[in-house]
Amino acid sequence: MFGLSGQPKTRSNWLRLFSPLMIVSCALAIGSFSVAMAYRPVAAAGLPVSLASDDFNRNVSSGWGHADKGGSYQVDGNVASFQVDGHGGIVSLTSAQRVAEAMLPSVSARDTDMRTRVQVAKNSSVGVYGVWTVARHSQNNEYRAGTLIFPDGTVFVNIRRVENNSRTRLVSLAVVPGMHVVPGEWLWMRTQVTGAHPTTIRVKVWADGTDEPSGWVTTVTDTSTALLRPGTAGIRASFRPQKSGQHATVVFGELAVSST
């Protein structure tokens, strides 16, 4: 018998007929020659695997509901501060509630590549806005990579390690060269967290509608032994108002998490 290329169907040629993204298993029923085949997606060498994705094209009045892929969100903060309007995942912050977090507990990985498209809504009060990706979250430990937007539109990148709820800044604030953002403008943020002892965390930010830059704004390594294992992933929004009574609305338009 011959394969698709006309070559004899040796064992190695048969394996070439199947995608490298499949594992194929066969079971022979005793007493009859019936074959059952099943497959599951696995990572081909060097290729990322999608763990979660969300375009927020649904409507949820309280919380964020289910991501397109990756399961349900678990929110930290007032659940009424989260909603989805069919165009984005909204986080409403005030001078009383300055931080809110939405995690995907069904997603677990050590090495991750996260992308999100986000904006601060036009009606937000003046202050410092923060948009964060969260990786390797487990109990009171996690890595956070943040984009900080200051009142003059200057954009900085920050990376933190959290151990037992104690925060440590791993790198000095790094300005994003040539970038100026005002409320209502979309931007992209990408974070990679890879390796263990040391772990490498790197971040880049760019304006929506422009090409993703090839380089990273900042890169840092960390040797913490508390964050060597897989953990969950998610996002975080923060607001530092200039005075009491102010508010901010952060909108996430897209979110994607893959393993590396």
Beta strands, then each sheet from edge to edge (+ up, - down):
strand 1: 25-28
strand 2: 35-38
strand 3: 49-54
strand 4: 59-60
strand 5: 74-76
strand 6: 82-85
strand 7: 89-94
strand 8: 99-109
strand 9: 112-120
strand 10: 127-138
strand 11: 141-149
strand 12: 154-163
strand 13: 166-169
strand 14: 174-180
strand 15: 187-194
strand 16: 199-207
strand 17: 218-222
strand 18: 231-241
strand 19: 247-259
sheet 1: 1+ 2-
sheet 2: 3+ 19- 7+ 6- 4+
sheet 3: 3+ 19- 9+ 15- 16+ 17-
sheet 4: 5+ 8- 18+ 10- 11+ 12- 13+
sheet 5: 5+ 8- 18+ 10- 11+ 12- 14+
end
